[in-house]
């Protein structure tokens, strides 16, 4: 039997300007290339920093580039992120009706979809999709209500365990009290996190933010009041060092499909402190492998920060062990094996 031919389509993939955009898509592709006989190609939107007109031009050029792909034969097209790129598999299937189409939604693409015209358009275009994957169970209701479709699978992006792994550092060797990795946006709860840290006056507390975004200036102001550093544009290997140096990973997001950076931190034995989001509570159990901020107030988050600072090392050790245990199922090896079976079941 000839190997399956798969085309992965995505609007987020590493580029020169955005080296880690959609790195999890690349990780899945590389795992399948190394662990299957599939012939896999990637068709990615060329990412660059542009305004509205630049974005429109970028998509038009992408559509024109795709015309070459229409002439080729693929058994499976796998689109990552619900976006205007869904037009591509829709058109491809007109010419190749036997091809199977997968769509993976990653969270914000469906959770933040509110434009009624765009929703109606996506409902029509999604008719080309055979299998819908969501990275978290909390997304199911949005898919049902907005797109009038059922979710076929729940599968997270996967932790790249070649770069992310535990160094088994004990509590006393971890010099960072709280680590945040992600974008500095309101939807990520960055504003709430800044205010919570302002409320906790602890001389020895060390904080690290990794990322960038709208709250860059506010974080800069907080640096003058607290022992805080900001990092950006780090490799996965460098981020892994920070995961292993941290006692807690703090993630007060207001909306999330799946907390990949949270899973990575837990894989390194770093317990999580999360907001009261349904999806994140699939990853963190309060008092077992981290803490859940059950109220949405800044003062409640500040109380949990103080509680974490006062934790005894033996209690942290148990929580750390539980965090590692929970995160094992999110490894790229586990995710890749599941995805491979999905392709084989549908494509052959």
Protein Blocks (a to p, Z undefined) as FASTA:
>chain_A
ZZdddddddfbdcdfklmmgoklmmmmmmmmmmmccbdcdddddddddddfklmmmmmmm
mmmmmmmmmmpccfbdcdehjafklmmmmmmmmmmmmbccddddehjmmmmmmbfklmmm
mmmmmmmpmbdcdfbfklmmmmmmmnopacfbdcdebiafklgccehiafklpcbfbdce
ddddfklommmmmmmmmmpccfklccddedddjklmmmmmmmmmpccdddehiafklmmm
mmmmpfbdcdfbfbdfbdfklmmmmmnopacdddfdfklmmmpcghkloccdfbfcfklm
mmmmmmmmmpcfklmmmmmmmmmmmmmmmpfklmmmmmmmmmmmmmZZ
